[in-house]
Amino acid sequence: MADVDDVRRAWGRTRPTGEGHRVTTFELFFDLVYVFAITQVTGHLAHEHSLHGIVQGLLMLALLWWTWAGYTWLGNQARADEGLLRAGMAIAMAAMFVVSLTIPEAWHDMPGGLEGPVVFVGAYFLVRAIHLAVYTVAAAEAHDSGLRHQLAITWVPTLTGTALLLVGALLGGWAQTALFAAALLAEAGGTYLTSRRGSWRLRSAGHWVERHGLFLILAIGESVVAIGVGAAEQPISGPLLLASFLGVAVAVCLWWLYFDLVSLAAEHRLLELDGQARVKLVIDAYSYGHFPIIAGVVLTALGLEGVLAHAAGTEGLGGFYAPALFGGLALYLAGHLLFKRLVHRTVNVPRAVTVLVLLAVLPGAVFLPPLAALAAAIVVLGVLVAVETALHAPVRRALREAG
C-alpha cells in the first residue's frame, strides 16, 4: 500500500522549476484544447462574415489568450506534470473544452438546452479560478509572500471582468460585445496596472520562449487546417492545387519570420536579464505584446480559407476575405515590430516597409481573383524573407553558434 506521504507528494504538492526547466509533455497535452478553441473562433469568423463578427471573434480569441497566458506563468513557477498542478490543470483542461464547445453559442444562444453565453462565462471563470488557486498554493509552498500578495490582488480584476462577462451574456447583442470588451479591459488592464511594480516571478527563460513558440505553432497550424477547410467539397483542379501550394507557402513564411531568428534572439536577450527587469520584459513583450501576432495568424487563416473556397473563381476576392488575408498578414508583422521594439529597442525596417506594402495592396486585392490575390501576398512575403535572409545571416550564425 502506498504511503500517505507519497500520495500527498504525487497529488498535493508542487515542485518549483529552475532556469534549466523546459516545456513538459503535459503542457503540450493541455494545449490541445486550445487547438479546438482556435478552430471554433475561425469558424465563428467565417460564419458571421461581418465586421461585428470579426470584433466578436477577436474578443473571444483575446479571452482564450488570457487564460493560456495565465497557465504559462503557472507552468514556469512549478512543474505542470507533477502533483497539484497536474490535477488542477487537468480540471482546467476540461473546463476549457467546455469554453471551446460554447464558442458558437457564446454570442447567439441556440434554442433548447442550457444558455450558451452563461455556460461560456461559467466555464471561463472556472478556468481562471483554478489557475489563481493553484498558483497561490505553489507560491505558498515556495514561501514566496510577494507572489502570494500579487495573486491575491489579481482576484480583483478577475472577479470584475467575470461580472461584466455575465451581465453581457444575459443582455446579448451589441451590449454583450461592449461588455465583453469592457471585461477584457478590466481583467487584462487591471492585472497589468497591478503588475508594473508587482511580484511576479520568471524562473526559466527557455521554458517561457519555448512555450510561446509552441502556441504560435498551434496558431499557424490553424492556417494549414483552414486550407483544408476551404478546399473541402471542391473538385480537385489545377487552381485548387496551386492555391493549396501557395497557402502552405504562406504558413511556411509565417513560421520562418518568427522561428528563424526572432525567437532565438529574444531568448538570448532574456538570459541577459534577471529579476524584475526580466519580468517586466516578458509581461510587455509576451503576455501582452504577443497577442497581435496570434490574432494576425488567425485572420490570415480566415483569408486563406476564403481563397481556397473560391480558388477557381474569376470574381474579386471581396471585401471580407481580402482584408482578412492582407490585414491579417499586416497585423502579424506589426506584432513583430512591437515585439522587437519591446525586446531590443529597435525597429525592423524591412518588416515596417512590408506592412505598408500589404496595406497598400489590400484595396486592389478586393478586386483581384482569389488565386491572384494569394499569389500577390506570397510574393510580398517571399521578398521579405529573401531580404532578411541576406541581411541577418551573420547574426543568425552567431546566435546559433552561441547556443
C-alpha positions in Angstrom: 0.0 0.0 0.0 1.3 3.4 -0.9 2.5 5.6 1.9 0.2 8.6 2.7 3.2 11.0 2.3 3.9 9.5 -1.2 0.3 10.1 -2.3 0.5 13.7 -0.9 3.7 14.3 -2.8 2.1 12.9 -6.0 -1.1 14.9 -5.9 -0.9 17.6 -3.2 2.5 19.2 -3.6 4.1 21.4 -6.2 7.8 21.3 -7.4 9.4 24.6 -8.2 11.2 25.0 -11.5 14.7 26.4 -12.3 16.5 28.2 -15.1 17.0 24.9 -17.0 13.3 24.0 -17.0 11.7 23.3 -20.4 8.2 22.6 -21.6 6.6 19.4 -20.3 4.6 16.9 -22.3 1.6 17.6 -20.1 1.7 21.3 -21.1 1.6 20.2 -24.8 -1.4 17.9 -23.9 -3.1 20.9 -22.2 -2.7 23.0 -25.3 -4.8 20.5 -27.4 -8.0 22.2 -26.1 -6.7 25.5 -27.5 -6.3 23.9 -30.9 -10.0 23.2 -30.9 -10.8 26.6 -29.4 -8.9 28.5 -32.2 -10.7 26.3 -34.8 -14.0 27.3 -33.2 -13.1 31.0 -33.3 -12.1 30.8 -37.0 -15.4 29.0 -37.7 -17.3 31.8 -36.0 -15.5 34.4 -38.1 -16.3 32.7 -41.3 -19.9 32.1 -40.3 -20.6 35.7 -39.2 -18.9 37.2 -42.2 -19.2 40.7 -40.9 -17.2 43.4 -39.1 -19.2 42.7 -35.9 -18.4 39.1 -36.2 -14.7 39.9 -36.5 -14.8 42.0 -33.4 -16.6 39.2 -31.5 -14.1 36.7 -32.8 -11.1 38.7 -31.8 -12.6 39.4 -28.3 -13.1 35.6 -27.9 -9.5 35.0 -29.1 -8.2 37.5 -26.6 -10.1 35.8 -23.7 -8.6 32.5 -24.8 -5.2 34.0 -25.0 -5.6 35.5 -21.5 -6.4 32.1 -20.0 -3.5 30.4 -21.8 -1.0 33.1 -20.7 -2.0 32.6 -17.1 -1.2 28.9 -17.2 2.1 29.6 -18.9 3.1 31.7 -15.9 2.0 28.9 -13.6 4.0 26.3 -15.5 7.0 28.5 -15.3 6.7 28.7 -11.5 6.3 24.9 -10.9 6.3 21.7 -12.9 3.0 21.2 -14.7 3.3 17.5 -14.9 3.5 16.8 -11.2 1.4 17.0 -8.1 -1.3 19.6 -7.6 -0.5 21.4 -10.8 -1.2 18.3 -12.9 -4.5 17.7 -11.1 -5.6 21.4 -11.4 -4.6 21.8 -15.0 -6.5 18.6 -15.9 -9.7 20.0 -14.4 -9.0 23.4 -16.1 -8.5 21.5 -19.4 -11.9 20.0 -19.1 -13.4 23.4 -18.3 -11.5 24.9 -21.2 -13.0 22.3 -23.5 -16.5 23.4 -22.4 -15.4 27.0 -23.2 -14.5 25.8 -26.7 -17.7 23.9 -27.2 -19.8 27.0 -26.3 -18.0 29.4 -28.6 -20.6 29.0 -31.4 -23.3 29.8 -28.8 -21.4 32.4 -26.8 -23.0 35.2 -28.8 -26.2 33.6 -30.2 -27.8 31.0 -28.0 -29.4 28.1 -29.8 -32.9 27.1 -28.9 -33.2 24.3 -26.3 -30.6 23.2 -23.8 -28.7 25.5 -21.5 -28.0 29.2 -22.0 -24.8 29.1 -24.1 -23.4 32.5 -23.2 -23.9 31.9 -19.5 -22.3 28.4 -19.7 -19.4 30.1 -21.5 -18.9 32.6 -18.8 -19.2 30.0 -16.0 -16.6 27.7 -17.7 -14.3 30.6 -18.3 -14.4 31.7 -14.7 -13.7 28.1 -13.6 -10.5 28.1 -15.7 -9.4 31.4 -14.2 -10.3 30.5 -10.6 -8.4 27.1 -10.8 -5.4 29.0 -12.2 -5.2 31.5 -9.3 -6.0 28.9 -6.6 -3.3 26.5 -7.7 -0.8 29.3 -8.3 -1.4 30.5 -4.8 -0.6 27.1 -3.4 2.6 27.0 -5.5 3.6 30.4 -4.2 2.9 29.3 -0.6 4.9 26.1 -0.9 7.8 28.2 -2.3 7.5 30.5 0.7 7.0 33.5 -1.6 4.9 36.0 0.2 5.4 38.6 -2.5 3.9 36.4 -5.2 1.0 35.4 -2.9 0.2 39.0 -2.4 0.3 39.6 -6.2 -2.1 36.7 -6.8 -4.5 38.0 -4.1 -4.6 41.4 -5.8 -5.2 39.7 -9.2 -8.6 38.3 -7.9 -10.0 41.8 -8.0 -9.7 42.4 -11.8 -10.6 38.7 -12.4 -13.9 39.0 -10.5 -14.7 42.4 -12.0 -14.1 41.0 -15.5 -16.3 37.9 -14.8 -19.1 40.1 -13.5 -19.1 42.1 -16.7 -19.0 39.0 -18.8 -22.0 37.6 -17.0 -24.0 40.8 -17.5 -23.1 40.9 -21.2 -24.1 37.2 -21.6 -27.5 38.0 -20.1 -28.1 41.1 -22.3 -26.8 39.8 -25.6 -26.4 41.8 -28.9 -24.1 44.8 -29.1 -24.4 45.3 -25.4 -22.8 41.9 -24.9 -20.0 42.8 -27.3 -19.4 46.1 -25.5 -19.4 44.4 -22.1 -17.1 41.6 -23.2 -14.7 44.2 -24.4 -15.0 46.1 -21.0 -14.5 42.8 -19.2 -11.3 42.1 -21.1 -10.1 45.7 -20.4 -10.9 45.3 -16.7 -9.1 42.0 -16.3 -6.1 42.4 -18.6 -5.8 46.1 -17.9 -6.2 45.8 -14.2 -3.7 43.0 -14.0 -1.2 45.0 -16.0 -1.5 48.0 -13.7 -1.0 45.9 -10.6 1.9 44.1 -12.2 4.1 47.2 -13.1 5.7 47.2 -9.7 4.4 43.7 -8.8 6.0 40.5 -7.6 5.6 38.0 -10.5 8.5 35.6 -11.0 10.1 34.2 -14.1 12.1 31.1 -13.3 13.1 29.9 -16.7 13.6 32.0 -19.8 14.0 28.8 -22.0 10.6 27.5 -20.9 9.0 30.8 -21.5 10.2 31.3 -25.0 9.6 27.7 -26.0 6.1 27.8 -24.6 5.1 30.8 -26.6 6.7 29.4 -29.7 4.7 26.3 -29.4 1.4 28.2 -29.1 2.3 30.1 -32.2 2.9 26.8 -34.0 -0.6 25.8 -33.0 -2.0 29.0 -34.4 0.0 28.6 -37.7 -1.4 25.0 -37.8 -4.8 26.6 -37.9 -3.9 28.3 -41.1 -3.0 24.9 -42.6 -6.3 23.5 -41.3 -8.0 26.5 -43.0 -6.5 25.4 -46.3 -8.2 22.0 -45.9 -11.5 23.5 -44.8 -11.5 25.9 -47.8 -10.8 23.1 -50.2 -13.4 20.7 -48.7 -16.1 19.7 -51.1 -14.3 21.4 -54.0 -13.4 19.3 -57.0 -9.7 18.8 -57.4 -8.5 21.1 -60.1 -5.3 23.0 -61.2 -6.3 26.3 -59.5 -7.2 24.4 -56.2 -3.8 22.6 -56.2 -1.9 25.8 -56.9 -3.9 27.7 -54.2 -3.1 24.9 -51.7 0.6 25.1 -52.5 0.6 28.9 -52.1 -1.4 28.6 -48.9 1.2 26.2 -47.4 3.9 28.6 -48.6 2.2 31.4 -46.6 2.2 29.2 -43.5 5.9 28.4 -44.0 6.7 32.2 -44.3 4.8 32.8 -41.0 6.9 30.1 -39.4 10.2 31.5 -40.8 9.5 35.1 -39.8 9.3 34.1 -36.2 11.4 31.0 -35.6 14.4 31.5 -37.9 15.8 34.4 -35.8 13.2 36.3 -33.7 12.5 33.6 -31.1 16.2 32.7 -30.7 17.3 36.4 -30.3 14.6 37.0 -27.8 15.7 34.1 -25.6 19.3 35.3 -25.6 18.0 38.7 -24.6 16.0 37.3 -21.7 19.0 35.3 -20.5 20.9 38.6 -20.2 18.4 40.0 -17.7 17.3 38.9 -14.3 14.8 39.9 -11.5 12.2 42.5 -12.2 13.8 43.7 -15.4 13.2 40.2 -16.9 9.7 40.0 -15.5 8.7 43.4 -17.0 10.1 42.5 -20.4 8.1 39.2 -20.6 4.9 40.9 -19.4 5.1 43.6 -22.0 6.6 41.6 -24.9 4.9 38.2 -24.4 1.8 38.2 -22.2 0.5 41.4 -23.9 2.7 42.0 -26.9 2.3 38.6 -28.5 -1.5 38.8 -28.9 -1.3 40.9 -32.2 1.0 38.2 -33.6 -1.5 35.4 -32.7 -4.5 37.5 -33.9 -2.7 38.1 -37.2 -2.2 34.4 -37.8 -5.9 33.7 -37.1 -7.1 36.4 -39.5 -4.7 35.2 -42.2 -6.1 31.7 -41.7 -9.6 33.1 -42.3 -8.4 34.7 -45.5 -6.7 31.5 -46.7 -10.0 29.6 -46.1 -11.8 32.1 -48.3 -9.2 31.9 -51.1 -9.3 28.1 -51.2 -13.1 28.0 -51.1 -13.2 30.2 -54.3 -9.8 29.2 -55.8 -11.2 28.6 -59.4 -13.3 31.8 -59.3 -12.7 34.8 -61.5 -14.6 37.3 -59.4 -12.8 39.5 -56.9 -11.7 38.1 -53.5 -14.1 40.6 -52.0 -14.3 43.0 -49.1 -14.3 40.3 -46.4 -11.6 37.8 -47.3 -9.1 40.3 -48.8 -8.9 42.4 -45.6 -8.7 39.2 -43.6 -5.7 37.9 -45.7 -3.8 41.1 -46.2 -4.9 42.7 -43.0 -4.0 39.6 -41.0 -0.5 39.4 -42.5 0.0 43.2 -41.8 -1.2 42.7 -38.2 1.2 39.7 -37.8 4.1 41.8 -38.9 3.0 44.8 -36.9 3.0 42.5 -33.9 6.6 41.6 -34.7 7.5 45.3 -34.9 6.1 45.8 -31.5 7.8 42.7 -30.1 11.2 43.8 -31.4 10.7 47.3 -30.1 9.9 46.0 -26.6 12.7 43.4 -26.6 15.6 45.0 -28.4 14.5 48.7 -28.5 15.0 48.8 -32.3 12.8 48.9 -35.4 12.9 46.3 -38.1 12.8 48.4 -41.3 12.1 45.7 -43.8 9.1 44.5 -41.9 7.8 48.0 -41.4 8.0 48.6 -45.1 6.3 45.2 -45.8 3.4 46.2 -43.5 2.9 49.4 -45.6 3.1 47.4 -48.8 0.5 44.9 -47.6 -1.9 47.7 -46.6 -1.3 49.5 -50.0 -2.1 46.3 -51.9 -5.2 45.5 -49.9 -7.7 47.8 -51.7 -6.7 46.3 -55.1 -6.8 42.7 -53.7 -10.5 43.2 -53.1 -11.0 43.1 -56.9 -8.3 40.5 -57.8 -9.4 36.9 -58.4 -8.7 34.8 -55.2 -5.7 32.9 -56.7 -4.1 36.2 -58.0 -4.6 37.9 -54.6 -2.9 34.9 -52.8 -0.1 35.0 -55.3 0.4 38.7 -54.6 0.6 38.0 -50.9 3.2 35.3 -51.2 5.3 37.5 -53.5 5.3 40.2 -50.8 6.2 37.7 -48.1 8.8 36.0 -50.3 10.6 39.3 -50.9 10.7 40.0 -47.2 12.1 36.5 -46.4 14.8 36.8 -49.1 15.9 40.3 -47.9 16.1 39.3 -44.2 17.9 36.1 -45.0 20.6 38.1 -46.7 20.7 40.9 -44.1 20.7 38.8 -40.9 22.9 35.9 -42.0 25.8 36.9 -39.7 23.5 37.5 -36.7 21.7 34.2 -37.2 25.1 32.3 -37.4 26.4 34.0 -34.3 23.3 33.2 -32.2 23.3 29.5 -33.3 27.0 29.1 -32.5 26.4 30.8 -29.1 24.0 28.1 -28.1 
